[in-house]
Amino acid sequence: MKSYLEFEKPVAQLEQRIAELRAAEGDAAVDIGAELHRLEAKSEELLATTYANLTPWQKTQVARHPQRPHFRDYVAFAFDEFIPLAGDRNYGDDQAILGGFARLNGRRVMLIGHEKGSDTQSRLRHNFGMGKPEGYRKAIRLMELAGRFGLPVVTLVDTSGAFPGIEAEERGQAEAIARSTEACLALPVPIVAAVVGEGGSGGAVALASADRVLMFEHAVYSVISPEGCASILWRTAEKAPDAAEAMKVSAQDLLRLGVIERIVTEPAGGAHRDPPAAARTLANAIGEELDTLAQLSPADLRTAREDRFLKLGA
């Protein structure tokens, strides 16, 4: 059953009417095919117009859509022969950050990413995609493994931020995030990161310090959530839409600022409306970036990576 966001209500009303007509089409005394075709065309046009003019806050809502595809969906639709690897060899296994060997269009890669979960039970199991220190230490272990075997690294970023609980702080959350960021920058192999939903704070940067950073067109990437920013600046989360606008969280703004290299288009109405199509588009974009990076030596990769991040904000 589709879940609609507040700004999608006009689309929801049209689609409900279309569903009612389809249900009655077989029993109707008159031909309603023409009316059905007209409404479908109107619905498609309204959906396209709505998503072509989203505000940064509306994009944030789309990035958080409960039916938006997550890590396991991309594994199913875009990757082959996924072999999950667990544990940080220090404390335990964090289900918010998953990873392992996989094939992307025939190329062997190390795949790492956040998993938010798709229902209440799985969201609790995956801690809503908020990684703990052991998750980032697992990511470091997998990146180092990829470096030893000469495998490119692909990361799928989708988190509101690293887990802020006291137990995470006790186990060295800040240090784990810093070490994961360091591991990304030191890799002797190509690394491509894709922000597929939310890219929140250091929890995202720890997996996104890459040679190429891609974003879905309705994903968001920021140092803090719009609600968090609004609470600090205006003492109320109700100013979140203003914060989202000021923070330049959208892929379009970040491409213009040079924070990301590429925007990946989504199916009409967002990735949640057609996850398989979204996954295929993302896979092709990542593959193209890896083809380009494969021509560089380890030394050249590190130098270019260093230059990329030093020039941000210059």
ChimeraX attribute file (.defattr): number of C-alpha atoms within 10 A of each C-alpha:
attribute: neighborCount
match mode: 1-to-1
recipient: residues
	/A:1	4
	/A:2	9
	/A:3	12
	/A:4	15
	/A:5	14
	/A:6	10
	/A:7	13
	/A:8	15
	/A:9	11
	/A:10	15
	/A:11	20
	/A:12	18
	/A:13	12
	/A:14	17
	/A:15	17
	/A:16	12
	/A:17	15
	/A:18	19
	/A:19	13
	/A:20	12
	/A:21	17
	/A:22	15
	/A:23	11
	/A:24	12
	/A:25	15
	/A:26	11
	/A:27	9
	/A:28	11
	/A:29	8
	/A:30	8
	/A:31	11
	/A:32	14
	/A:33	12
	/A:34	9
	/A:35	12
	/A:36	18
	/A:37	12
	/A:38	11
	/A:39	17
	/A:40	16
	/A:41	12
	/A:42	15
	/A:43	19
	/A:44	16
	/A:45	13
	/A:46	17
	/A:47	18
	/A:48	15
	/A:49	13
	/A:50	17
	/A:51	18
	/A:52	11
	/A:53	10
	/A:54	15
	/A:55	15
	/A:56	27
	/A:57	19
	/A:58	18
	/A:59	24
	/A:60	23
	/A:61	19
	/A:62	25
	/A:63	27
	/A:64	19
	/A:65	17
	/A:66	18
	/A:67	19
	/A:68	18
	/A:69	25
	/A:70	24
	/A:71	24
	/A:72	17
	/A:73	16
	/A:74	19
	/A:75	17
	/A:76	13
	/A:77	15
	/A:78	21
	/A:79	23
	/A:80	16
	/A:81	14
	/A:82	18
	/A:83	13
	/A:84	13
	/A:85	16
	/A:86	19
	/A:87	19
	/A:88	19
	/A:89	11
	/A:90	9
	/A:91	13
	/A:92	14
	/A:93	19
	/A:94	23
	/A:95	26
	/A:96	27
	/A:97	30
	/A:98	27
	/A:99	27
	/A:100	20
	/A:101	20
	/A:102	22
	/A:103	17
	/A:104	20
	/A:105	14
	/A:106	11
	/A:107	14
	/A:108	18
	/A:109	23
	/A:110	26
	/A:111	31
	/A:112	27
	/A:113	30
	/A:114	29
	/A:115	29
	/A:116	28
	/A:117	23
	/A:118	18
	/A:119	11
	/A:120	9
	/A:121	10
	/A:122	14
	/A:123	16
	/A:124	15
	/A:125	16
	/A:126	20
	/A:127	19
	/A:128	22
	/A:129	30
	/A:130	24
	/A:131	30
	/A:132	29
	/A:133	27
	/A:134	25
	/A:135	30
	/A:136	28
	/A:137	27
	/A:138	28
	/A:139	32
	/A:140	24
	/A:141	19
	/A:142	24
	/A:143	29
	/A:144	20
	/A:145	14
	/A:146	22
	/A:147	20
	/A:148	12
	/A:149	12
	/A:150	17
	/A:151	21
	/A:152	22
	/A:153	25
	/A:154	27
	/A:155	26
	/A:156	28
	/A:157	33
	/A:158	32
	/A:159	29
	/A:160	26
	/A:161	22
	/A:162	24
	/A:163	20
	/A:164	13
	/A:165	10
	/A:166	10
	/A:167	12
	/A:168	17
	/A:169	15
	/A:170	10
	/A:171	14
	/A:172	14
	/A:173	25
	/A:174	18
	/A:175	14
	/A:176	24
	/A:177	26
	/A:178	15
	/A:179	17
	/A:180	28
	/A:181	22
	/A:182	15
	/A:183	22
	/A:184	27
	/A:185	21
	/A:186	21
	/A:187	24
	/A:188	22
	/A:189	25
	/A:190	30
	/A:191	30
	/A:192	24
	/A:193	26
	/A:194	28
	/A:195	30
	/A:196	32
	/A:197	30
	/A:198	28
	/A:199	29
	/A:200	23
	/A:201	17
	/A:202	21
	/A:203	30
	/A:204	30
	/A:205	22
	/A:206	24
	/A:207	32
	/A:208	28
	/A:209	24
	/A:210	27
	/A:211	25
	/A:212	22
	/A:213	22
	/A:214	27
	/A:215	29
	/A:216	25
	/A:217	22
	/A:218	30
	/A:219	31
	/A:220	32
	/A:221	30
	/A:222	21
	/A:223	18
	/A:224	19
	/A:225	23
	/A:226	25
	/A:227	19
	/A:228	17
	/A:229	21
	/A:230	20
	/A:231	16
	/A:232	11
	/A:233	12
	/A:234	13
	/A:235	12
	/A:236	13
	/A:237	17
	/A:238	13
	/A:239	17
	/A:240	20
	/A:241	17
	/A:242	16
	/A:243	24
	/A:244	25
	/A:245	15
	/A:246	12
	/A:247	17
	/A:248	16
	/A:249	27
	/A:250	24
	/A:251	26
	/A:252	19
	/A:253	16
	/A:254	19
	/A:255	16
	/A:256	10
	/A:257	13
	/A:258	14
	/A:259	19
	/A:260	23
	/A:261	16
	/A:262	21
	/A:263	21
	/A:264	21
	/A:265	16
	/A:266	21
	/A:267	16
	/A:268	18
	/A:269	20
	/A:270	23
	/A:271	26
	/A:272	22
	/A:273	17
	/A:274	15
	/A:275	20
	/A:276	18
	/A:277	16
	/A:278	24
	/A:279	23
	/A:280	16
	/A:281	18
	/A:282	23
	/A:283	18
	/A:284	15
	/A:285	17
	/A:286	23
	/A:287	18
	/A:288	11
	/A:289	19
	/A:290	21
	/A:291	12
	/A:292	10
	/A:293	19
	/A:294	13
	/A:295	11
	/A:296	14
	/A:297	13
	/A:298	17
	/A:299	13
	/A:300	13
	/A:301	22
	/A:302	20
	/A:303	13
	/A:304	14
	/A:305	21
	/A:306	16
	/A:307	11
	/A:308	16
	/A:309	16
	/A:310	10
	/A:311	10
	/A:312	10
	/A:313	8
	/A:314	5
